[in-house]
């Protein structure tokens, strides 16, 4: 009788919710809707600590021009504070002392700061009815694990469940989010859909350095990326020669982009290159040639 009573009591206890699989991510693709808005498609994800599941049952839209949930956290990174201090709105109440909004007097006054933005999935613990409302926000920070360090995304306190989306979008105040399309979720490879041999997509124009020289890809590969795809155009400037790239001058081995053999000759090639942690790489040419490099896309390689 005693054992039967214990069994009845155990059955009466509420079922213990199991923790979700670590790093689970199902759906929740983030896509560009228009120059200022991103959509997150429905799906589920374990939060950063795999304590609970963030559920987003229907498509949500985040507008970068809005502050807060379904907008941006408006928090500058430590790098922003060092680099763009004279451009942003100062605010001592904000982490790192600034908002990611252009200050009065700037030609983009009131607009969001130019650069990379990361979507962050937000969630709450289920209520008494089992409902767990999910949401979305944008941030310039690369981490959402905590909220007490200079580089942490600042989600509202009523959304204790957080998870960075494995993707980033580049925003220009004049043009909005740079158009791109991605495949291979959840570690996507992204293509700049309006790219090609256009000045706006040039990382290097008419480069002629015969010594290893640095090229910045900061505007073309996010901190969570590292792998860059380029289109290389090598032109003869009067004779024969070639062009090479690699991550660092001390890196073993060179990646030969192409070779031209005489006046007027042009070589066009495509290459994938791992950049440094600062999103830089180096190039050099040999002979009578010039090198132009155009950004085509990038891949997300960092774990989330």
C-alpha positions as CSV (number, residue, x, y, z in Angstrom):
1,X,0.0,0.0,0.0
2,X,2.8,2.4,0.9
3,X,4.6,1.8,-2.4
4,X,1.4,2.3,-4.3
5,X,0.8,5.6,-2.5
6,X,4.4,6.8,-3.4
7,X,3.7,5.9,-7.1
8,X,0.5,7.9,-7.1
9,X,2.2,10.9,-5.6
10,X,5.1,10.7,-8.1
11,X,2.6,10.6,-11.0
12,X,0.9,13.7,-9.6
13,X,4.1,15.7,-9.7
14,X,4.6,18.0,-12.7
15,X,6.8,16.6,-15.4
16,X,10.3,17.9,-15.3
17,X,11.2,19.8,-18.4
18,X,14.3,18.3,-20.1
19,X,17.1,20.7,-21.1
20,X,17.3,21.1,-24.9
21,X,20.2,19.6,-26.8
22,X,23.3,21.8,-26.6
23,X,23.6,24.2,-29.5
24,X,20.3,23.0,-31.1
25,X,19.2,25.3,-33.9
26,X,16.2,24.4,-36.0
27,X,15.0,27.0,-38.5
28,X,15.2,30.6,-37.4
29,X,16.8,31.7,-40.7
30,X,17.4,35.4,-40.9
31,X,16.8,37.1,-44.2
32,X,16.9,40.7,-45.5
33,X,13.3,42.0,-46.1
34,X,14.2,45.5,-47.3
35,X,16.9,48.1,-46.8
36,X,16.0,48.6,-43.1
37,X,14.3,45.3,-42.0
38,X,15.3,41.7,-41.4
39,X,12.9,38.7,-41.1
40,X,13.5,35.8,-38.8
41,X,11.6,32.7,-39.9
42,X,9.9,30.5,-37.4
43,X,11.9,27.8,-35.5
44,X,13.5,26.9,-32.3
45,X,16.9,27.2,-30.6
46,X,18.6,26.2,-27.4
47,X,19.6,29.3,-25.5
48,X,23.3,30.0,-24.9
49,X,23.5,27.9,-21.8
50,X,21.2,25.1,-23.1
51,X,18.8,25.8,-20.1
52,X,15.7,26.2,-22.2
53,X,14.4,26.5,-25.8
54,X,13.7,29.8,-27.5
55,X,10.5,29.3,-29.5
56,X,9.6,31.7,-32.4
57,X,6.4,30.2,-33.8
58,X,5.8,32.8,-36.6
59,X,7.9,35.1,-38.7
60,X,9.2,38.2,-36.9
61,X,10.5,41.4,-38.4
62,X,13.2,43.6,-36.9
63,X,13.7,47.2,-38.0
64,X,17.1,48.6,-37.4
65,X,15.7,52.1,-37.1
66,X,13.8,51.1,-33.9
67,X,15.4,50.8,-30.5
68,X,14.7,47.8,-28.3
69,X,13.0,44.5,-29.0
70,X,12.4,44.0,-32.7
71,X,15.0,46.8,-33.3
72,X,18.6,47.3,-32.1
73,X,20.0,47.5,-28.6
74,X,21.8,50.7,-29.6
75,X,24.9,49.8,-27.6
76,X,28.3,50.7,-29.0
77,X,31.1,48.1,-28.8
78,X,34.4,49.0,-27.2
79,X,35.9,49.2,-30.7
80,X,33.1,51.6,-31.7
81,X,33.9,53.8,-28.7
82,X,37.5,54.0,-29.7
83,X,37.0,54.5,-33.4
84,X,33.7,56.5,-33.8
85,X,33.5,58.5,-30.6
86,X,33.1,61.8,-32.4
87,X,30.4,60.4,-34.7
88,X,28.0,58.8,-32.1
89,X,25.6,60.1,-29.5
90,X,27.4,60.1,-26.1
91,X,25.4,58.6,-23.3
92,X,27.1,57.8,-19.9
93,X,24.2,55.6,-18.9
94,X,25.0,53.2,-21.8
95,X,27.6,50.5,-21.7
96,X,30.8,51.8,-23.3
97,X,29.4,55.4,-23.1
98,X,27.8,55.8,-26.5
99,X,24.7,54.9,-28.5
100,X,25.2,53.4,-32.0
101,X,23.3,56.5,-33.4
102,X,25.0,59.3,-35.4
103,X,25.1,62.5,-33.4
104,X,23.5,65.8,-34.2
105,X,25.5,67.7,-36.8
106,X,26.6,64.5,-38.5
107,X,25.4,64.1,-42.1
108,X,23.6,60.9,-41.0
109,X,22.3,62.4,-37.7
110,X,19.8,60.0,-36.1
111,X,20.6,57.1,-38.3
112,X,22.1,53.8,-37.0
113,X,25.9,53.5,-37.1
114,X,27.4,52.0,-40.3
115,X,28.8,48.5,-39.9
116,X,27.9,44.9,-38.9
117,X,24.8,43.9,-37.0
118,X,24.1,40.5,-35.5
119,X,20.6,39.2,-34.9
120,X,20.0,37.8,-31.4
121,X,17.1,35.4,-30.6
122,X,15.3,36.3,-27.4
123,X,13.2,34.1,-25.2
124,X,11.4,33.8,-21.8
125,X,10.7,30.8,-19.6
126,X,7.3,29.3,-20.3
127,X,4.4,30.9,-18.3
128,X,1.8,28.9,-16.4
129,X,0.0,28.1,-19.6
130,X,3.1,26.8,-21.2
131,X,3.5,29.8,-23.5
132,X,7.1,30.9,-24.2
133,X,7.2,34.1,-26.2
134,X,10.2,34.5,-28.5
135,X,11.5,37.7,-30.1
136,X,14.5,39.2,-31.9
137,X,16.8,42.2,-31.6
138,X,19.9,43.4,-33.4
139,X,23.3,44.2,-31.9
140,X,26.8,45.2,-32.8
141,X,28.2,43.0,-30.0
142,X,29.6,39.5,-30.9
143,X,28.4,37.8,-27.7
144,X,25.1,37.4,-25.9
145,X,26.3,34.9,-23.3
146,X,26.3,37.5,-20.5
147,X,25.2,41.1,-20.0
148,X,27.9,42.5,-17.7
149,X,31.0,42.8,-20.0
150,X,31.9,45.6,-22.4
151,X,31.3,43.3,-25.5
152,X,28.0,41.8,-24.5
153,X,24.7,42.4,-26.2
154,X,22.2,44.1,-24.0
155,X,18.9,42.3,-24.2
156,X,15.9,43.5,-22.0
157,X,15.9,41.8,-18.6
158,X,12.5,40.2,-19.3
159,X,14.2,38.1,-22.0
160,X,16.7,36.1,-20.0
161,X,17.1,33.5,-22.8
162,X,19.5,34.7,-25.6
163,X,21.3,33.2,-28.6
164,X,23.2,34.9,-31.4
165,X,22.1,33.9,-34.9
166,X,25.0,32.5,-36.9
167,X,24.9,35.3,-39.4
168,X,25.7,39.1,-39.7
169,X,24.4,41.9,-41.9
170,X,26.2,45.0,-43.0
171,X,24.3,48.3,-42.8
172,X,25.0,51.5,-44.7
173,X,23.0,54.6,-43.6
174,X,22.5,55.7,-47.2
175,X,21.5,52.3,-48.7
176,X,20.5,50.2,-45.7
177,X,21.4,46.5,-45.3
178,X,23.7,45.4,-48.1
179,X,21.8,42.9,-50.3
180,X,23.0,39.3,-49.8
181,X,21.7,35.7,-50.1
182,X,23.0,32.8,-48.0
183,X,22.9,29.0,-48.1
184,X,24.1,26.2,-45.9
185,X,22.3,27.2,-42.7
186,X,23.3,27.1,-39.8
187,X,26.9,27.9,-40.9
188,X,26.0,29.8,-44.0
189,X,28.0,30.9,-47.0
190,X,26.8,34.4,-48.1
191,X,27.0,36.0,-51.5
192,X,26.8,39.8,-52.1
193,X,24.0,39.8,-54.7
194,X,24.9,43.2,-56.2
195,X,28.6,42.6,-56.3
196,X,30.9,42.1,-59.3
197,X,33.6,44.4,-60.6
198,X,32.0,47.5,-59.2
199,X,33.9,50.2,-57.3
200,X,31.6,49.9,-54.3
201,X,32.8,46.3,-53.9
202,X,36.5,46.8,-54.4
203,X,38.8,45.8,-51.7
204,X,41.9,46.8,-53.8
205,X,42.0,48.9,-56.9
206,X,45.0,48.8,-59.2
207,X,47.4,47.4,-56.6
208,X,51.0,47.4,-57.7
209,X,53.0,46.6,-54.5
210,X,55.8,44.2,-55.1
211,X,56.1,43.7,-51.3
212,X,53.5,42.1,-49.1
213,X,50.9,44.8,-48.4
214,X,47.9,44.7,-46.1
215,X,44.3,44.8,-47.4
216,X,41.4,45.3,-45.1
217,X,38.2,43.2,-45.5
218,X,36.5,44.5,-42.3
219,X,33.5,45.7,-44.3
220,X,33.2,42.4,-46.1
221,X,33.8,39.7,-43.5
222,X,32.2,39.9,-40.0
223,X,34.1,39.1,-36.8
224,X,32.3,35.7,-36.9
225,X,33.4,35.0,-40.5
226,X,37.0,34.8,-41.5
227,X,36.7,33.2,-44.9
228,X,36.5,35.7,-47.8
229,X,35.7,35.0,-51.5
230,X,37.2,37.5,-54.0
231,X,37.2,38.1,-57.7
232,X,40.7,39.0,-58.8
233,X,41.4,41.0,-62.0
234,X,45.1,41.0,-63.0
235,X,46.0,43.4,-65.9
236,X,49.3,43.7,-67.7
237,X,50.7,47.2,-67.5
238,X,53.3,46.6,-70.2
239,X,54.7,43.2,-69.7
240,X,54.3,39.8,-67.9
241,X,53.8,39.0,-64.3
242,X,51.5,37.6,-61.6
243,X,49.8,38.3,-58.3
244,X,49.6,36.5,-55.0
245,X,47.6,36.7,-51.7
246,X,47.7,35.0,-48.3
247,X,46.6,35.8,-44.7
248,X,49.9,37.1,-43.4
249,X,53.4,37.7,-44.8
250,X,54.8,35.0,-42.5
251,X,52.1,32.5,-43.5
252,X,53.7,29.5,-45.3
253,X,52.9,29.2,-49.0
254,X,51.4,31.7,-51.4
255,X,48.1,31.6,-53.3
256,X,48.7,32.4,-56.9
257,X,45.8,34.4,-58.3
258,X,46.9,34.4,-61.9
259,X,49.5,35.4,-64.5
260,X,49.5,37.5,-67.6
261,X,52.1,37.3,-70.4
262,X,52.0,40.5,-72.3
263,X,50.6,44.0,-72.9
264,X,46.8,44.3,-72.8
265,X,46.3,40.8,-71.3
266,X,43.8,40.4,-68.5
267,X,43.4,37.4,-66.1
268,X,40.2,37.0,-64.0
269,X,40.1,34.4,-61.3
270,X,38.1,33.6,-58.1
271,X,39.6,32.6,-54.7
272,X,38.6,31.8,-51.1
273,X,41.0,33.1,-48.5
274,X,41.1,32.9,-44.7
275,X,41.6,36.4,-43.3
276,X,43.3,37.2,-40.0
277,X,41.3,37.8,-36.8
278,X,41.3,41.5,-37.7
279,X,39.8,40.6,-41.2
280,X,42.9,41.6,-43.1
281,X,45.1,39.8,-45.6
282,X,48.1,40.6,-47.8
283,X,48.9,40.8,-51.5
284,X,51.9,41.4,-53.8
285,X,52.5,41.4,-57.5
286,X,55.5,40.6,-59.6
287,X,56.4,42.1,-63.0
288,X,54.4,44.7,-65.0
289,X,50.9,44.0,-63.6
290,X,48.2,45.6,-61.5
291,X,45.8,43.7,-59.2
292,X,42.2,44.6,-58.4
293,X,40.2,42.6,-55.9
294,X,36.4,42.6,-55.5
295,X,34.4,41.1,-52.6
296,X,32.0,38.4,-53.7
297,X,31.0,36.9,-50.3
298,X,32.0,35.3,-47.0
299,X,31.3,32.3,-44.9
300,X,30.5,32.0,-41.2
301,X,33.0,29.6,-39.6
302,X,32.9,30.5,-35.9
303,X,30.8,28.1,-33.7
304,X,27.6,29.4,-32.1
